[in-house]
């Protein structure tokens, strides 16, 4: 089976849009244009730590700015900031077993996955040189299908209600404080579900699910770490002007990324635009690889790796936050499976992902999810 990525060039060149996504803004912590002091807001009961920022090189008072500008990650305000994350992937894993115990035919698994998370990001006190954020859940929908067996599983948490269904057949439907083995909608909604720590340039260094034990069980199946850290933007360690670049390493938000394949992404300051009346710095994200014998951060070697990634982000020059970030990627890998009690095999994987992060000025329409399906509040 060839490892060529079908339609890779076309996928990279086509416009990065998602029908379910309106042009609202999203930001993983935001970027600070260093115009003045930076204040790190604290969680309730904790003292704020204030650090003075370095001056900006260039004139940023006018739009578009003149000269290099310094961009840095910054915490949200003390009251928090609303965000929406939309991510989806589809692909196939093919396993060809080797040896006397091998199956006669390759074993295949097709996957479809979509996740929407609306949440409030709050600042958390962190050691010097780092930033920390707490994520409070406002709404969540996850849709997953594995083929075989082909059943679609859906989890919805919103509007003081939690529902789990399989092929449209409801298995769990809880409201308010109605319990099921100590799990209720109110143990999830309005509660912190995760904490992320980054270095001074916005690169994630830690991610922890912080929900209560009963909620951790259901949240652990969501793979929240991958998309939230994937879309955490890295910032330059120096002032930059249009055309200048810097780099970040991120892991794909799909099964290939979970195997420890990191993409070396080039970020370029493209120029300045207005998005929904917000004066913005526009940055692009690009990554391409077609190589053999690529080391995985999980301790083994991929025989072959091919990927292409393209994305864009817009930084609000008024408050330093990201107005919108969106990424498409297409990746294919091959590696050998051996060791332990598993039958030796050759594994081939091919996945495509789409991810969007937006800052929200207010909670989105409570009548529909981003995929167009009705939410609880719209069902009588």
C-alpha positions, 0 to 999 in steps of 0.5 A: 500500500503506497503511503502517498497522501491522496489529494494532499496538494489540493487539501493544502491549497484549498481555502481553510474554512469550516461551514460550521464556523462563523467568523468569531474570534478564539484565542489560547491565552492570547498574545500581548503587544507589548505596549504597556505593563503585563498583569498576570491575573490570579485565581480567586484568593491568590495575589496577582503577580505583575511583570513589566514588559519590554518596549515595542520596537516600531510605531504600533499606534497607527494601523497598519503598524510601522516597524517590527512588533514584539508579540508575547503570550498573555493571560486572560483577564481575571473574569476569564475569556470565552472560547470555542474549539472545533476539531475533527478528523477522519482516517484509516489504520491498516495493520498487516500481521506477520508470522505464524499467528498472523491473520490472512488479510490486513485488519483495517479501522476507519475513524471519524471524530468531531469535538466542540468545546465551549469554555471559559479560560481563567488565569492561574498563578504560575512559576516565573517564566511560565503561564498557566490557564484553567479551563471551565466547561460551558458546553461540549459535544463529541461525535465518534464512529469506528468502522468496524463496528460502525456505530456512532457514539455521541456525548452532549453536555450543555443546558444543565443536561448530559446525554449519551447516545449510540446510533441515535438510541439514548443510553443516558439522559441526566438533568441538573443534579440528577445523579448516575454513579455520582455523575451529574451535568452540574459536576461538569458544567461550570467546573474547571476540567483542565489546566494547561501550562506553557513556557514564556513563548506559549509552548505547552509544557503541561496539561492536566485534567482537573475534573472531579473523579466521576467527570474525569472518566467521561472527559478522559475519552475526549482526547482534550489534550491533543487539540488544545495543545495543538492550537496553542500558538507559539510566539517569537522570541524577538520583535518581528516585521512582515515576512519574518518567521519563527517555529513551533513543534506541535503534535497532530490532534489525531491517532498519528499525533498520539504516537509521538509524531511532532510537526515542525511548523513555520509561523510567518508574520504575513501582514496586517488586516481587519477582521470583523472590525478588529485591527489584526496581525495576520500570521500563517502556519506551514509544515511539510515533510516527506522522509524515511526513518523519522524518530517518534517521541514515543521511543520508536522509529517511523519507517515513512512519514509524509505530512502537509499542514496549512493554517492562519491566525489573526492577532488583535492589535488592540488587546493582543488576543487571537481573533481566529486560528484555523488549521488543516493537516493531512498526514500518513505514516508507516511503522513496524509493531513488535514486542510484548504479547502483540503479533508483529505487524506493519502498520500504516495510518492516514488521517486528515484533521481540521481545527478551529479556535475562536474567542467568543464575545458571548456564548454562542447560539444555544439553539444549535451546535456548531454542526447545525444539530439542535441543542437541548434548549431547542428541543421541546 
